[in-house]
Amino acid sequence: MSEELPTGVQRRTFDGTERLATRGESVYGEPTEGEWRAWNPHRSKLGAMLELSMETGLAGGETVLYLGAASGTTVSHVADFAGPTYAVEFAPRPVRDLLEAADSRERLFPLLKDARKPETYAHVVEADVDVIVQDVATRGQARVALENRRFLADNGRLLLAVKARSEDVTREPAAVFADVREELSEGYEILETRTLEEYHADHLGIVARPR
Ligand SMILES: C[S@@+](CC[C@H](N)C(=O)[O-])C[C@H]1O[C@@H](n2cnc3c(N)ncnc32)[C@H](O)[C@@H]1O
């Protein structure tokens, strides 16, 4: 069990089961209790990282750049407890749902942009964000993190979910993870890694800070 959840994230009981929860409008049909909505770690790598007690450094209220927002499953929870939350997603279809999730969340800013081209949103995203959350599930995941390092404050954190099969379906996940870690270390110091296997097959969770 996680002892240090960010302010705004709580363990609450839904249908007799204790689960992570944030306060906000429902987004993906998740169970709700009053103002609280359950955060499903099977559908969210960041949710899994919190369930596994990884040291995310999240305290609540921070400025977040979220890469790979899709339709907003995870980033909606983030915007429930964080400060300004910039949500980058390059596929137009999920962005429609993301815009809907942002309707009731005044701190959530969807950006229809390619995370490999940070110069296209550098004029919108404020400098020195506290946290980058990345879940792009695409080839070149370390490169995306390195390209976006420019936005991160010196004492900020990268919370990265790496999907092995997105890099190369034919290789052993462990070999892929080793390569990603090595490439990442060009610009980041890795503080913690943990398999997210319990919730997401062949995914590695990484907490890092800029070097
Ligand atoms: C695994 S899904 C993200 C799920 C989401 N993070 C969540 O938990 O709710 C990966 C997403 O990354 C997006 N993506 C992949 N490459 C991207 C890129 N270069 N720029 C922006 N989004 C990208 C995909 O379109 C897809 O929606």
The ligand as a Gaussian input file, in Angstrom:
#p B3LYP/6-31G(d) Opt

LIG

0 1
 C       -1.201000       3.899000     -24.273000
 S       -2.001000       5.241000     -24.997000
 C       -2.133000       6.423000     -23.701000
 C       -3.115000       6.139000     -22.612000
 C       -3.209000       7.290000     -21.640000
 N       -1.908000       7.727000     -21.209000
 C       -4.039000       6.977000     -20.418000
 O       -3.530000       6.321000     -19.511000
 O       -5.187000       7.401000     -20.361000
 C       -0.739000       5.978000     -25.966000
 C       -1.189000       7.250000     -26.657000
 O       -0.025000       7.953000     -27.097000
 C       -0.347000       8.588000     -28.295000
 N        0.916000       8.917000     -28.982000
 C        1.817000       8.068000     -29.535000
 N        2.840000       8.745000     -30.076000
 C        2.578000      10.061000     -29.857000
 C        3.254000      11.250000     -30.192000
 N        4.418000      11.228000     -30.851000
 N        2.715000      12.425000     -29.831000
 C        1.534000      12.468000     -29.151000
 N        0.841000      11.362000     -28.805000
 C        1.355000      10.179000     -29.161000
 C       -1.206000       7.576000     -29.029000
 O       -1.973000       8.189000     -30.046000
 C       -2.054000       7.015000     -27.897000
 O       -3.258000       7.713000     -27.763000

